[in-house]
Amino acid sequence: MIKEIEVMGNIYNKILKYTNDYRVYRILSSYTKFNRIQGGIEILEAAKYIEKTLIENSSENLNVEMLKFGGTSVPDWIGAPTGWIHRFTWVKIGDVELNSKQHPTLPVAHSPPSDGKIVGKAVVINNWNDPNEYKNAKGKFVVSDGISYIVYRLAYENNALGVLLYSKNSPPNAVPYKSLFLSREEANKFTIPAVSIPNYLVNGIENKEISLYLDADIKKDPGFPYVLAWIGDKNSKGPILMAHMCHPSPGANDNGSGTASLIETALVLSEMIQKNELNPPNETIRFIWFPEYTGSSVVFGSWLSNLVTEAINLDMVGVYPSDKDGPLKVISNSISNISKSSASMYYSAKLISKKLNFNGLVLTPYDGGSDHDVAIAYGIPSVMLNQWPDYAYHTDLDDLNRISREMLKLSSSIASLSSYVLAKIDVDTSTFYNDLLNQILLNHLSNDDIESAKLALKLLPELFNLQNNNIDINIEAKGDNIIKNKPPMIEGLRTIAKHNIDLALKAADIINKNPIGTTVYFREAFFLSKDRPLKEVYLLLLAEYGKKYVNNDDLINLFDILSDSKIISY
C-alpha cells in the first residue's frame, strides 16, 4: 500500500479544504423541487439543472454534455416505463383526505387515470402473492403491501376498482413511493388507477368508504436523460462515478444526496486540477447521472462500457447514522471479479472518516439495489457508498430536514479521493480483500454458522488473490446444470411477471424467504453463474452469505423457474 499511502497522504487534506458542504447542500436544496419520475417531464428539467450547475461552477477542464435515449433502447431484463404526465391525485378514506400537492408520492408512478371520481369499498390482501385472495376484489379497491406491478396485475385481472398500496416498514404517517413501470401498451390495457397510502390507514379500512380521483395521461415517453461529464481525453479509459438522478420530490437522501455529492466531486476535482493542487490523473475520470437501472443498462451496454475500467456508485449518502438510520456502508463489488474501486473506496473512506471523527462507517460484502448492479452485470467492477437502512426510504418524509451537511462533505470527499487515487495509480487490493474476508467470517460467526466460515476460508482467498488456506471441509451440493444463455441480470420479480405472472408468483415464494433474496439469487448468482454449474454457484454463495440466506434447493428451483419463463436456458 506504499503508493496508496503516498498519494492519499499528500492530497486528502486539500480535498477536504476544497469540498464545500454549504455549496453541495444548496445544490441539493434546489434539486429536491424536481419530481424526477422516470417517463415524466420533470426528470428532463432535473437533468438540465445538473448540466447547468456543472457548466456554471466548474473549471474549463470539465467537459459536460446532456443526452437522451428512448424507452425502446432499454433491455427487457430491466424494462422502461411509459411516458407519464401526472396533474393531481386526491384520496379520501373515511374522514381522512390526502392530495398530491401535500404528498407528491400519493399517485403510484405510471398509474393510468381514474374515470373521474370513483367510490367504493376495500378488500385487504394479506398474502399478496396468493391469487386466491384476489377473488373477492371485483368492484373494490385492492389494498396490499406487495410488489406493485404484480399486485396491480392481479387486481386488474379480478376486476378491481383500483389499487391502494402501502409499506409495512415505512413510518406510519408516511406516504410511500411506489411505481408500476407499465409499458405504454400495458398502461393502455390495464386501466385501473393506483395510489399509495400511509400504513396507519389500513387498519379498519374495509369498513370505510373510499373515494379516489387521479388525473394523469399516458404518453409516448419524452426521452430518458443522462448527463455525462469528464476530465481528460473523451476517448481514453478510466473510472466512472455515478449517481441515479430519479425518484419523486423531495427525494432528498434517495438520491438527491448522491446526485449533489457527485456534482460536488466533479467540481472539486476540476478546480483542484485546474489550480495545480492535483496533478492531472493518468486516466480519464468520468461522472454520470442517469435514471436508475434504465439509464445504467443503456449506458453500460453501449460504447462507453469499453472505456470504463471501474465504477463508483453514490446512492443515499446524506443522512447521519442514528437509532433510526443506519451506518454509511462501503458495499463491495461482487466476488465474481477483483475490484480496485472497492479497495480505493475503502481506503479513502477510512482515512476521511478518521479525519472527520466519523465513526459510522462499515464494510459489507456485495449487496444489490442500485446501478452498481448493472455495472457489475456488464463486467465492470463496481463499489457503492450507501447509508442504510433509511427510516424514510421511498416515502414523502425523505426531505431536506433529514440531511446532514457533514455527511455531504464526508461522502463528496470520499468520492473525490477514491476516484482520483483510482485514476492515478494501480491500486493494491490485498489489504482490502483481507479485511473483506474477515468481515465475511465475522458475519458467519455472528450467525453461529461455523461451516460457512470454514467454506469462506477455503474458497474465497483464491477469488480474492490471497494466499490459499488448507481447510478440510466438504459440503454436499446439488445442481449440475450450467446456464448457456442468460441476460446480464434481471431487475426482479416484475421481470418474470412480464413473461409469466404465475411463474413470478412461484419465484416470489423463494425470494420472500429472506431480506436479501433478490441480491443473492437475481444478482450474485447471475454474476457467478458464468461457466459454473449451479452446485458451484451455491457453494460460493454459501461462502459469501451463509446458511441464513442461501439454500441449495431454492437456487435450483428458482433457476428452473427462470428457464420455464424462457429468461435463461441451460
FIPAMAR-892964 format. One record per residue (C-alpha): residue number from 1; x, y, z. Coordinates in steps of 0.05 Angstrom, whole numbers, plus 5000, padded with zeros to 4 digits. Layout:
N
SITE  pos     u     v     w
SITE  NUM     X     Y     Z
...
REM end
This chain:
570
SITE  pos     u     v     w
SITE    1  5000  5000  5000
SITE    2  5060  5046  4995
SITE    3  5035  5082  4932
SITE    4  4965  5090  4962
SITE    5  4994  5120  5026
SITE    6  5037  5169  4988
SITE    7  4981  5192  4942
SITE    8  4926  5196  4994
SITE    9  4971  5226  5047
SITE   10  4991  5284  5002
SITE   11  4922  5304  4978
SITE   12  4866  5285  5026
SITE   13  4872  5349  5068
SITE   14  4870  5390  5005
SITE   15  4807  5354  4982
SITE   16  4774  5367  5048
SITE   17  4792  5440  5043
SITE   18  4762  5448  4973
SITE   19  4699  5408  4988
SITE   20  4644  5458  5004
SITE   21  4588  5429  5046
SITE   22  4548  5493  5040
SITE   23  4551  5490  4964
SITE   24  4531  5417  4960
SITE   25  4473  5429  5008
SITE   26  4448  5487  4966
SITE   27  4453  5445  4903
SITE   28  4413  5390  4938
SITE   29  4362  5441  4963
SITE   30  4348  5465  4892
SITE   31  4347  5394  4865
SITE   32  4293  5368  4911
SITE   33  4240  5412  4878
SITE   34  4241  5368  4815
SITE   35  4192  5310  4814
SITE   36  4240  5262  4780
SITE   37  4194  5205  4758
SITE   38  4222  5162  4702
SITE   39  4179  5173  4640
SITE   40  4159  5242  4664
SITE   41  4176  5312  4641
SITE   42  4208  5339  4704
SITE   43  4265  5289  4703
SITE   44  4287  5325  4639
SITE   45  4286  5391  4676
SITE   46  4327  5359  4732
SITE   47  4379  5336  4682
SITE   48  4383  5407  4653
SITE   49  4394  5433  4724
SITE   50  4452  5384  4734
SITE   51  4483  5405  4667
SITE   52  4474  5479  4682
SITE   53  4504  5473  4752
SITE   54  4565  5437  4727
SITE   55  4578  5486  4669
SITE   56  4568  5548  4712
SITE   57  4612  5525  4770
SITE   58  4667  5483  4740
SITE   59  4735  5498  4711
SITE   60  4748  5493  4636
SITE   61  4777  5422  4643
SITE   62  4709  5392  4660
SITE   63  4671  5373  4597
SITE   64  4595  5366  4603
SITE   65  4540  5342  4558
SITE   66  4468  5322  4566
SITE   67  4440  5265  4524
SITE   68  4375  5226  4518
SITE   69  4354  5155  4500
SITE   70  4286  5126  4483
SITE   71  4250  5073  4523
SITE   72  4259  5023  4467
SITE   73  4334  5025  4480
SITE   74  4325  4995  4549
SITE   75  4336  4919  4551
SITE   76  4276  4877  4571
SITE   77  4311  4849  4633
SITE   78  4302  4919  4661
SITE   79  4243  4948  4622
SITE   80  4226  5021  4611
SITE   81  4162  5054  4635
SITE   82  4111  5091  4594
SITE   83  4113  5166  4585
SITE   84  4070  5194  4641
SITE   85  4042  5262  4657
SITE   86  4011  5270  4726
SITE   87  3969  5330  4746
SITE   88  3932  5317  4810
SITE   89  3911  5260  4856
SITE   90  3861  5261  4913
SITE   91  3840  5205  4960
SITE   92  3790  5203  5017
SITE   93  3788  5144  5065
SITE   94  3733  5153  5116
SITE   95  3744  5223  5143
SITE   96  3818  5228  5122
SITE   97  3835  5265  5058
SITE   98  3902  5265  5022
SITE   99  3924  5301  4959
SITE  100  3986  5302  4915
SITE  101  4001  5375  4929
SITE  102  4018  5357  5000
SITE  103  4042  5286  4986
SITE  104  4079  5281  4919
SITE  105  4085  5206  4927
SITE  106  4009  5196  4931
SITE  107  3999  5174  4858
SITE  108  4033  5109  4841
SITE  109  4081  5126  4785
SITE  110  4057  5106  4716
SITE  111  3985  5094  4740
SITE  112  3930  5103  4689
SITE  113  3880  5157  4707
SITE  114  3814  5145  4742
SITE  115  3750  5155  4704
SITE  116  3731  5216  4743
SITE  117  3717  5207  4817
SITE  118  3708  5134  4837
SITE  119  3678  5109  4902
SITE  120  3677  5041  4934
SITE  121  3698  4994  4990
SITE  122  3765  4959  5001
SITE  123  3789  4888  5005
SITE  124  3855  4878  5043
SITE  125  3903  4827  5012
SITE  126  3945  4796  5068
SITE  127  3985  4749  5024
SITE  128  3998  4789  4961
SITE  129  4027  4730  4921
SITE  130  3966  4685  4933
SITE  131  3919  4694  4873
SITE  132  3861  4665  4912
SITE  133  3859  4726  4958
SITE  134  3840  4770  4898
SITE  135  3777  4731  4882
SITE  136  3734  4779  4922
SITE  137  3765  4842  4891
SITE  138  3711  4855  4838
SITE  139  3686  4926  4844
SITE  140  3731  4941  4904
SITE  141  3797  4975  4919
SITE  142  3852  4924  4930
SITE  143  3896  4943  4990
SITE  144  3965  4910  4993
SITE  145  4038  4918  5011
SITE  146  4063  4871  4957
SITE  147  4104  4880  4894
SITE  148  4069  4938  4859
SITE  149  4067  4910  4788
SITE  150  4043  4841  4809
SITE  151  3990  4866  4857
SITE  152  3965  4914  4803
SITE  153  3961  4859  4751
SITE  154  3924  4811  4796
SITE  155  3876  4867  4818
SITE  156  3861  4885  4746
SITE  157  3851  4813  4725
SITE  158  3800  4805  4781
SITE  159  3761  4867  4760
SITE  160  3782  4911  4819
SITE  161  3761  4984  4821
SITE  162  3831  5008  4837
SITE  163  3893  4994  4879
SITE  164  3917  5024  4945
SITE  165  3989  5006  4960
SITE  166  4024  5015  5027
SITE  167  4090  4995  5060
SITE  168  4090  4958  5127
SITE  169  4161  4981  5142
SITE  170  4151  5055  5129
SITE  171  4135  5105  5185
SITE  172  4060  5102  5200
SITE  173  4044  5171  5172
SITE  174  4089  5167  5111
SITE  175  4061  5161  5040
SITE  176  4107  5111  5005
SITE  177  4136  5119  4935
SITE  178  4111  5063  4891
SITE  179  4117  5053  4816
SITE  180  4087  5005  4765
SITE  181  4136  5012  4707
SITE  182  4080  4995  4659
SITE  183  4099  4996  4587
SITE  184  4057  5042  4543
SITE  185  4019  4982  4517
SITE  186  4005  4957  4587
SITE  187  3983  5025  4611
SITE  188  3932  5028  4555
SITE  189  3908  4958  4571
SITE  190  3907  4957  4647
SITE  191  3864  5018  4662
SITE  192  3851  5020  4737
SITE  193  3883  5075  4780
SITE  194  3934  5061  4835
SITE  195  3953  5105  4894
SITE  196  3997  5099  4955
SITE  197  3972  5108  5026
SITE  198  4004  5112  5095
SITE  199  4001  5046  5132
SITE  200  3963  5074  5192
SITE  201  3901  5079  5147
SITE  202  3900  5004  5132
SITE  203  3871  4983  5200
SITE  204  3795  4981  5192
SITE  205  3797  5005  5120
SITE  206  3748  4952  5097
SITE  207  3694  4986  5137
SITE  208  3704  5054  5107
SITE  209  3682  5087  5043
SITE  210  3739  5105  4996
SITE  211  3737  5160  4943
SITE  212  3793  5169  4892
SITE  213  3809  5217  4836
SITE  214  3873  5212  4794
SITE  215  3886  5258  4735
SITE  216  3943  5233  4691
SITE  217  3958  5219  4618
SITE  218  3994  5160  4586
SITE  219  4040  5187  4532
SITE  220  4098  5167  4488
SITE  221  4159  5173  4532
SITE  222  4192  5242  4526
SITE  223  4261  5211  4529
SITE  224  4304  5189  4586
SITE  225  4360  5239  4601
SITE  226  4430  5229  4627
SITE  227  4487  5277  4640
SITE  228  4559  5257  4625
SITE  229  4620  5297  4647
SITE  230  4693  5280  4644
SITE  231  4764  5305  4660
SITE  232  4815  5282  4609
SITE  233  4811  5252  4539
SITE  234  4740  5235  4520
SITE  235  4762  5171  4484
SITE  236  4811  5145  4537
SITE  237  4797  5093  4590
SITE  238  4787  5106  4664
SITE  239  4739  5101  4723
SITE  240  4669  5128  4726
SITE  241  4629  5156  4784
SITE  242  4554  5150  4780
SITE  243  4490  5171  4816
SITE  244  4419  5157  4797
SITE  245  4381  5222  4788
SITE  246  4309  5197  4793
SITE  247  4253  5189  4845
SITE  248  4196  5235  4865
SITE  249  4203  5301  4901
SITE  250  4231  5312  4952
SITE  251  4276  5250  4950
SITE  252  4329  5287  4989
SITE  253  4370  5227  5010
SITE  254  4347  5180  4955
SITE  255  4380  5202  4913
SITE  256  4386  5277  4916
SITE  257  4445  5267  4963
SITE  258  4483  5222  4915
SITE  259  4467  5269  4857
SITE  260  4490  5331  4893
SITE  261  4552  5297  4923
SITE  262  4573  5274  4854
SITE  263  4565  5345  4827
SITE  264  4610  5369  4884
SITE  265  4661  5315  4869
SITE  266  4665  5336  4796
SITE  267  4671  5410  4815
SITE  268  4725  5397  4867
SITE  269  4769  5353  4823
SITE  270  4761  5401  4765
SITE  271  4781  5461  4806
SITE  272  4839  5427  4841
SITE  273  4869  5402  4776
SITE  274  4859  5469  4743
SITE  275  4896  5504  4800
SITE  276  4952  5452  4800
SITE  277  4932  5429  4870
SITE  278  4928  5360  4838
SITE  279  4969  5333  4781
SITE  280  4927  5311  4722
SITE  281  4906  5238  4731
SITE  282  4936  5184  4687
SITE  283  4866  5162  4665
SITE  284  4803  5198  4646
SITE  285  4754  5208  4704
SITE  286  4681  5206  4684
SITE  287  4619  5227  4722
SITE  288  4549  5206  4701
SITE  289  4478  5220  4726
SITE  290  4422  5176  4698
SITE  291  4354  5145  4714
SITE  292  4364  5084  4758
SITE  293  4372  5018  4722
SITE  294  4343  5043  4656
SITE  295  4400  5092  4647
SITE  296  4455  5047  4671
SITE  297  4431  4988  4629
SITE  298  4433  5031  4566
SITE  299  4499  5067  4582
SITE  300  4538  5006  4604
SITE  301  4510  4967  4545
SITE  302  4538  5020  4497
SITE  303  4606  5042  4471
SITE  304  4621  5075  4538
SITE  305  4630  5008  4573
SITE  306  4693  4996  4532
SITE  307  4724  5058  4563
SITE  308  4703  5046  4636
SITE  309  4753  5008  4678
SITE  310  4718  5012  4747
SITE  311  4655  5044  4774
SITE  312  4637  5081  4839
SITE  313  4564  5089  4857
SITE  314  4537  5142  4904
SITE  315  4467  5126  4928
SITE  316  4435  5154  4992
SITE  317  4495  5186  5026
SITE  318  4467  5246  5062
SITE  319  4435  5223  5128
SITE  320  4476  5218  5192
SITE  321  4472  5149  5226
SITE  322  4425  5146  5286
SITE  323  4379  5098  5323
SITE  324  4332  5104  5263
SITE  325  4381  5109  5205
SITE  326  4437  5060  5192
SITE  327  4512  5069  5180
SITE  328  4549  5092  5119
SITE  329  4569  5030  5081
SITE  330  4624  5013  5033
SITE  331  4588  4958  4995
SITE  332  4639  4916  4959
SITE  333  4638  4890  4888
SITE  334  4612  4821  4872
SITE  335  4661  4765  4888
SITE  336  4657  4747  4814
SITE  337  4717  4791  4799
SITE  338  4771  4834  4832
SITE  339  4752  4906  4845
SITE  340  4804  4961  4852
SITE  341  4748  5011  4861
SITE  342  4725  4974  4923
SITE  343  4795  4978  4952
SITE  344  4805  5051  4934
SITE  345  4737  5070  4963
SITE  346  4751  5031  5027
SITE  347  4819  5061  5039
SITE  348  4793  5132  5024
SITE  349  4731  5124  5067
SITE  350  4771  5100  5127
SITE  351  4820  5158  5121
SITE  352  4768  5213  5111
SITE  353  4724  5184  5166
SITE  354  4783  5184  5214
SITE  355  4800  5256  5197
SITE  356  4728  5280  5207
SITE  357  4718  5238  5271
SITE  358  4662  5198  5238
SITE  359  4651  5130  5270
SITE  360  4592  5105  5229
SITE  361  4629  5071  5172
SITE  362  4623  4996  5158
SITE  363  4648  4949  5103
SITE  364  4599  4898  5075
SITE  365  4600  4843  5022
SITE  366  4563  4857  4957
SITE  367  4491  4878  4965
SITE  368  4445  4899  4908
SITE  369  4393  4951  4895
SITE  370  4425  5005  4853
SITE  371  4464  5019  4790
SITE  372  4528  4984  4813
SITE  373  4488  4920  4799
SITE  374  4485  4937  4725
SITE  375  4558  4957  4720
SITE  376  4578  4890  4751
SITE  377  4529  4854  4705
SITE  378  4567  4883  4646
SITE  379  4633  4860  4675
SITE  380  4654  4928  4704
SITE  381  4678  4922  4777
SITE  382  4637  4970  4820
SITE  383  4631  4993  4892
SITE  384  4575  5031  4925
SITE  385  4576  5083  4981
SITE  386  4508  5079  5014
SITE  387  4475  5096  5080
SITE  388  4427  5040  5101
SITE  389  4376  5027  5129
SITE  390  4340  5092  5119
SITE  391  4280  5109  5163
SITE  392  4244  5150  5108
SITE  393  4265  5106  5049
SITE  394  4219  5115  4989
SITE  395  4169  5160  5025
SITE  396  4148  5233  5024
SITE  397  4185  5242  5090
SITE  398  4252  5238  5054
SITE  399  4260  5313  5060
SITE  400  4317  5364  5069
SITE  401  4308  5367  5144
SITE  402  4340  5298  5149
SITE  403  4403  5317  5110
SITE  404  4469  5328  5145
SITE  405  4519  5376  5115
SITE  406  4574  5337  5150
SITE  407  4552  5274  5113
SITE  408  4551  5310  5046
SITE  409  4622  5335  5058
SITE  410  4644  5266  5080
SITE  411  4613  5230  5021
SITE  412  4637  5280  4969
SITE  413  4708  5279  4997
SITE  414  4709  5202  4997
SITE  415  4686  5201  4925
SITE  416  4738  5253  4904
SITE  417  4796  5218  4938
SITE  418  4777  5148  4917
SITE  419  4766  5165  4844
SITE  420  4830  5206  4838
SITE  421  4871  5150  4870
SITE  422  4838  5100  4823
SITE  423  4856  5142  4762
SITE  424  4927  5158  4787
SITE  425  4957  5091  4808
SITE  426  4949  5016  4803
SITE  427  4912  5004  4868
SITE  428  4936  4946  4912
SITE  429  4876  4904  4934
SITE  430  4907  4856  4984
SITE  431  4893  4895  5048
SITE  432  4822  4908  5026
SITE  433  4806  4836  5010
SITE  434  4837  4812  5075
SITE  435  4790  4859  5112
SITE  436  4731  4838  5069
SITE  437  4745  4764  5082
SITE  438  4749  4779  5157
SITE  439  4683  4816  5154
SITE  440  4650  4756  5119
SITE  441  4678  4709  5172
SITE  442  4650  4753  5227
SITE  443  4582  4754  5193
SITE  444  4581  4678  5192
SITE  445  4605  4670  5264
SITE  446  4554  4721  5289
SITE  447  4501  4675  5257
SITE  448  4532  4613  5291
SITE  449  4550  4588  5222
SITE  450  4619  4557  5230
SITE  451  4611  4513  5169
SITE  452  4601  4573  5122
SITE  453  4660  4608  5156
SITE  454  4705  4549  5140
SITE  455  4678  4547  5069
SITE  456  4694  4621  5061
SITE  457  4766  4608  5085
SITE  458  4772  4552  5034
SITE  459  4740  4583  4972
SITE  460  4746  4659  4976
SITE  461  4822  4670  4981
SITE  462  4831  4644  4910
SITE  463  4778  4693  4884
SITE  464  4809  4749  4924
SITE  465  4881  4736  4900
SITE  466  4901  4719  4972
SITE  467  4942  4661  4999
SITE  468  4901  4597  4998
SITE  469  4883  4563  5064
SITE  470  4886  4487  5072
SITE  471  4817  4478  5102
SITE  472  4787  4409  5108
SITE  473  4713  4418  5094
SITE  474  4666  4384  5045
SITE  475  4594  4407  5036
SITE  476  4547  4367  4993
SITE  477  4518  4409  4936
SITE  478  4468  4395  4881
SITE  479  4459  4424  4812
SITE  480  4498  4401  4751
SITE  481  4464  4448  4702
SITE  482  4506  4503  4671
SITE  483  4469  4564  4644
SITE  484  4483  4573  4570
SITE  485  4442  4635  4556
SITE  486  4420  4689  4604
SITE  487  4413  4764  4609
SITE  488  4467  4801  4649
SITE  489  4418  4802  4708
SITE  490  4344  4813  4719
SITE  491  4312  4871  4756
SITE  492  4268  4827  4799
SITE  493  4201  4793  4803
SITE  494  4170  4844  4757
SITE  495  4215  4820  4700
SITE  496  4189  4749  4709
SITE  497  4117  4772  4715
SITE  498  4122  4806  4648
SITE  499  4139  4738  4619
SITE  500  4093  4695  4661
SITE  501  4057  4721  4723
SITE  502  4043  4651  4751
SITE  503  4116  4634  4750
SITE  504  4132  4701  4782
SITE  505  4087  4682  4840
SITE  506  4125  4617  4848
SITE  507  4190  4655  4847
SITE  508  4163  4703  4900
SITE  509  4155  4645  4948
SITE  510  4230  4635  4944
SITE  511  4253  4707  4942
SITE  512  4210  4727  5001
SITE  513  4243  4677  5048
SITE  514  4298  4725  5066
SITE  515  4311  4801  5062
SITE  516  4368  4794  5013
SITE  517  4337  4743  4967
SITE  518  4340  4789  4907
SITE  519  4414  4803  4919
SITE  520  4432  4730  4928
SITE  521  4392  4698  4872
SITE  522  4377  4752  4820
SITE  523  4444  4788  4825
SITE  524  4503  4750  4854
SITE  525  4480  4681  4829
SITE  526  4475  4711  4759
SITE  527  4544  4742  4764
SITE  528  4576  4677  4789
SITE  529  4540  4630  4740
SITE  530  4585  4642  4681
SITE  531  4614  4574  4662
SITE  532  4599  4546  4730
SITE  533  4548  4491  4747
SITE  534  4495  4512  4797
SITE  535  4526  4470  4853
SITE  536  4590  4512  4849
SITE  537  4549  4575  4848
SITE  538  4513  4551  4911
SITE  539  4578  4538  4948
SITE  540  4605  4607  4931
SITE  541  4540  4640  4953
SITE  542  4543  4600  5017
SITE  543  4615  4622  5029
SITE  544  4595  4695  5018
SITE  545  4528  4699  5053
SITE  546  4519  4636  5096
SITE  547  4463  4587  5110
SITE  548  4417  4640  5137
SITE  549  4409  4669  5067
SITE  550  4426  4614  5017
SITE  551  4391  4548  5003
SITE  552  4412  4497  4950
SITE  553  4342  4475  4932
SITE  554  4317  4547  4927
SITE  555  4373  4564  4879
SITE  556  4358  4505  4834
SITE  557  4282  4516  4837
SITE  558  4288  4590  4822
SITE  559  4333  4579  4761
SITE  560  4285  4526  4737
SITE  561  4230  4578  4741
SITE  562  4273  4626  4701
SITE  563  4284  4571  4650
SITE  564  4210  4557  4646
SITE  565  4199  4632  4636
SITE  566  4247  4630  4577
SITE  567  4291  4681  4611
SITE  568  4350  4633  4615
SITE  569  4367  4567  4584
SITE  570  4413  4510  4606
REM end
